[in-house]
Amino acid sequence: MDITIQKIALSIMCLTVFSVSTFTSAAPIQPCSQAPILVAQKQVGQASYFAESCKQSWDSQNIQMRFAYSQDIPEWAFKRAATHFLKKNIPDFNEKSVLNRITQLYKPVKNGDLYTLNYVHSSQTLTLSLNQKTLGQIQNDQANQYFKIWLGSQPFNAKLKQQLLN
């Protein structure tokens, strides 16, 4: 019985090490800032920004944004807002853009839900997760442009952008 327990423990340790080493193959990120998410003057959640270097430009490094929601938000609202701000911030953006594959993954959220967008610069991979469950990812040289929804020249909320990047 002791040998069986040791084998199980060893298997779990190997899986844990493999999972951690796979995730940490990219340079580590650190928390940079957070700010309230406001929609029509009402706080609906909290956004957090993480980067390799908080002082470096967001578009040339590994970054992550987390969105913790305190209100219910329907799926269509995410999709409509994402499409609107991608069109405003990316020249020649259209329905055939690879970025739409991320937009189409959005699900409705309720109080306590957490969306995470993670970008790995070396592999040009953008991953969308809801409550730590991966919904999907894209690998493309334009993948990090998705963050222009919040960090572009015409963002979802200029104050949110300023608070996250300063």
Secondary structure by P-SEA (a helix, b strand, c coil): caaaaaaaaaaaaaaaaaaaaaaacccbbbbcbbbbbbccccccbbbbbbccccccccccccbbbbbbbcccccaaaaaaaaaaaaaaccccccccccaaaaaaacccccccbbbbbbbbccccbbbbbccccccccccccccccccccccccccccaaaaaaaac
